């Protein structure tokens, strides 16, 4: 990918930023959030497929679980360290704001794209720091937490994909997250696949079509 800029810890996260391929391409920046064991390079290709021409901001999770990067701690499979999750969510929100100033992208046009653990912290951003994300693509996400008071997510578009055979994220968990976001006012599109926790070409195609239809890509 041309136009690569790489920064180590200048903004608090190891990350990669790919500028928009054309000046003012559409104003959208995708915040790419990898799954457990991934890094800042994992979702760059996916981001380019979803939004050709958009800027890409991809941080590496700072928590290590048996040497595998994550965005927040968990106590067991599906059991999250809520205090760490809250702190990491606010830290990530600060990173996005700082990166917008450094790289010059529009902070009001950031769309979160997360897979698994990355999708969970993207959902947490929506619930704890409304306004950071203009919309989100949550691929195989769980309910990260239930805030004491629901934020106002009126009109915020959210694409949520789920696998009917996903053993890590049961179908009822996807329905619960969808309901929680809808209760907060978000415009949620729940997309079902027959497979498990892995990403499929059909769900990525559906996510891209949804991004275009919602106007998030300009």
C-alpha positions as CSV (number, residue, x, y, z in Angstrom):
1,X,0.0,0.0,0.0
2,X,1.4,3.4,-1.0
3,X,1.6,6.3,1.4
4,X,2.4,4.2,4.5
5,X,3.3,6.1,7.6
6,X,4.4,4.0,10.6
7,X,4.7,5.2,14.2
8,X,5.8,3.2,17.2
9,X,4.8,4.7,20.5
10,X,4.4,8.4,19.6
11,X,0.6,8.3,20.2
12,X,0.7,5.6,22.9
13,X,-0.1,2.7,20.6
14,X,2.0,0.8,18.1
15,X,0.0,1.5,15.0
16,X,0.0,2.0,11.3
17,X,-1.7,4.9,9.4
18,X,-2.5,4.7,5.7
19,X,-3.6,8.1,4.3
20,X,-6.5,8.3,2.0
21,X,-5.4,7.3,-1.5
22,X,-6.7,10.5,-3.0
23,X,-6.8,13.9,-1.2
24,X,-10.2,14.3,0.3
25,X,-11.3,10.9,-1.1
26,X,-14.4,10.7,1.0
27,X,-13.4,12.0,4.4
28,X,-13.8,8.6,6.0
29,X,-11.2,7.0,8.2
30,X,-11.6,3.4,9.3
31,X,-10.4,2.5,12.8
32,X,-9.2,-1.1,12.3
33,X,-9.3,-3.2,15.5
34,X,-7.8,-6.7,15.3
35,X,-8.8,-9.9,17.1
36,X,-6.8,-11.8,19.8
37,X,-3.3,-12.5,18.6
38,X,-3.5,-10.0,15.7
39,X,-1.5,-6.8,15.2
40,X,-1.6,-3.5,13.4
41,X,-1.2,-5.1,10.0
42,X,-4.0,-7.8,10.3
43,X,-7.0,-5.8,9.0
44,X,-5.3,-3.4,6.6
45,X,-6.3,-5.5,3.5
46,X,-9.8,-5.9,4.8
47,X,-10.0,-2.2,5.4
48,X,-9.0,-1.4,1.9
49,X,-11.5,-3.9,0.6
50,X,-14.3,-2.4,2.6
51,X,-13.5,1.2,1.8
52,X,-11.2,1.7,-1.2
53,X,-9.6,5.1,-1.0
54,X,-10.4,5.8,2.7
55,X,-7.7,6.4,5.3
56,X,-6.9,3.6,7.6
57,X,-5.8,3.8,11.3
58,X,-4.8,0.5,12.8
59,X,-3.5,0.2,16.4
60,X,-2.1,-2.9,18.1
61,X,-3.7,-4.0,21.3
62,X,-1.5,-3.3,24.3
63,X,-2.6,-6.2,26.5
64,X,-0.7,-9.5,26.1
65,X,-2.5,-12.8,26.8
66,X,0.1,-15.7,26.6
67,X,2.0,-13.4,24.2
68,X,-1.0,-12.6,22.1
69,X,-2.0,-8.9,21.7
70,X,-5.5,-7.9,22.9
71,X,-7.3,-4.6,23.5
72,X,-8.3,-5.5,27.1
73,X,-7.9,-8.2,29.7
74,X,-10.2,-11.1,30.2
75,X,-10.5,-13.3,33.3
76,X,-11.7,-16.4,31.3
77,X,-13.2,-17.1,28.0
78,X,-16.1,-14.7,27.6
79,X,-15.5,-13.1,31.1
80,X,-14.0,-9.7,30.8
81,X,-12.1,-7.6,33.3
82,X,-14.5,-4.7,33.3
83,X,-12.3,-2.1,35.0
84,X,-9.5,-2.8,32.5
85,X,-12.0,-2.7,29.6
86,X,-13.3,0.7,30.7
87,X,-9.8,2.1,31.1
88,X,-8.6,0.7,27.8
89,X,-11.7,2.1,26.0
90,X,-11.0,5.6,27.2
91,X,-7.4,5.2,26.3
92,X,-8.3,4.1,22.8
93,X,-10.7,7.1,22.5
94,X,-7.8,9.4,23.4
95,X,-5.6,7.8,20.8
96,X,-8.1,8.3,18.1
97,X,-8.5,12.0,19.0
98,X,-4.7,12.5,19.1
99,X,-4.2,10.7,15.8
100,X,-6.8,12.9,14.1
101,X,-4.8,16.0,15.1
102,X,-1.4,14.4,14.1
103,X,-2.5,12.9,10.8
104,X,-5.1,15.5,9.9
105,X,-8.2,13.3,9.3
106,X,-11.7,14.4,10.3
107,X,-12.5,13.0,13.8
108,X,-16.2,13.2,13.0
109,X,-15.9,10.7,10.2
110,X,-14.2,7.7,12.0
111,X,-15.9,4.3,11.4
112,X,-14.8,1.5,13.7
113,X,-14.2,-1.9,12.1
114,X,-13.4,-4.6,14.6
115,X,-13.2,-8.4,14.6
116,X,-13.8,-10.5,17.7
117,X,-11.8,-8.8,20.6
118,X,-11.5,-5.7,18.4
119,X,-15.2,-5.7,17.7
120,X,-15.8,-5.9,21.5
121,X,-13.8,-2.8,22.3
122,X,-15.4,-1.0,19.3
123,X,-18.8,-1.8,20.9
124,X,-17.4,-0.5,24.2
125,X,-16.4,2.7,22.4
126,X,-20.0,3.1,21.2
127,X,-21.4,2.6,24.7
128,X,-18.8,4.5,26.8
129,X,-17.6,7.2,24.4
130,X,-20.4,8.1,22.1
131,X,-19.2,10.5,19.4
132,X,-15.8,8.9,18.8
133,X,-17.3,6.6,16.1
134,X,-19.6,7.8,13.4
135,X,-20.6,4.2,12.8
136,X,-19.2,0.7,13.3
137,X,-18.8,-2.7,11.6
138,X,-18.7,-5.2,14.4
139,X,-17.7,-8.7,13.2
140,X,-18.5,-11.4,15.7
141,X,-18.8,-9.2,18.8
142,X,-20.1,-9.9,22.3
143,X,-21.7,-7.6,24.7
144,X,-18.6,-6.0,26.2
145,X,-20.4,-4.4,29.2
146,X,-23.8,-2.8,30.1
147,X,-23.2,0.8,31.1
148,X,-25.1,2.3,34.1
149,X,-26.8,4.7,31.7
150,X,-27.3,4.1,28.0
151,X,-25.7,6.7,25.8
152,X,-27.6,8.5,23.1
153,X,-26.6,6.7,19.8
154,X,-29.6,8.1,17.9
155,X,-29.1,7.4,14.2
156,X,-25.6,5.9,14.6
157,X,-25.4,3.1,12.0
158,X,-24.0,-0.3,13.2
159,X,-23.4,-3.4,11.2
160,X,-23.2,-6.5,13.4
161,X,-22.3,-9.9,11.9
162,X,-22.9,-13.2,13.6
163,X,-22.3,-16.9,12.9
164,X,-25.1,-19.4,13.6
165,X,-22.4,-22.0,14.4
166,X,-20.1,-19.6,16.3
167,X,-19.1,-21.4,19.5
168,X,-17.3,-18.3,20.9
169,X,-20.2,-15.9,20.4
170,X,-23.5,-17.7,20.8
171,X,-26.4,-16.4,18.7
172,X,-28.3,-15.1,21.8
173,X,-25.2,-13.0,22.6
174,X,-25.4,-11.3,19.2
175,X,-29.1,-10.7,19.7
176,X,-28.4,-9.2,23.1
177,X,-25.8,-6.8,21.8
178,X,-28.1,-5.8,18.9
179,X,-30.9,-5.1,21.4
180,X,-28.6,-3.1,23.7
181,X,-27.4,-0.9,20.9
182,X,-30.9,-0.5,19.5
183,X,-32.1,0.5,23.0
184,X,-29.5,3.3,22.9
185,X,-30.9,4.5,19.6
186,X,-28.4,3.0,17.1
187,X,-29.6,1.9,13.7
188,X,-28.4,-1.7,13.8
189,X,-28.3,-4.1,10.9
190,X,-27.8,-7.7,12.2
191,X,-26.3,-9.9,9.5
192,X,-26.3,-13.7,10.0
193,X,-23.9,-16.3,8.5
194,X,-24.2,-20.1,8.7
195,X,-20.6,-20.5,9.7
196,X,-18.6,-20.1,12.9
197,X,-16.3,-17.5,14.3
198,X,-14.2,-17.0,11.1
199,X,-14.7,-14.2,8.7
200,X,-16.4,-15.1,5.4
201,X,-16.3,-13.4,2.0
202,X,-20.1,-13.1,2.0
203,X,-20.2,-11.1,5.3
204,X,-17.5,-8.8,4.2
205,X,-19.3,-8.2,1.0
206,X,-22.5,-7.5,3.0
207,X,-20.5,-5.1,5.2
208,X,-19.2,-3.2,2.3
209,X,-22.6,-2.9,0.7
210,X,-24.0,-1.7,4.0
211,X,-21.2,0.9,4.3
212,X,-22.1,2.3,0.9
213,X,-25.9,2.2,1.6
214,X,-25.6,4.1,4.9
215,X,-23.5,6.9,3.4
216,X,-20.6,6.3,5.7
217,X,-18.3,6.2,2.8
218,X,-19.2,9.6,1.5
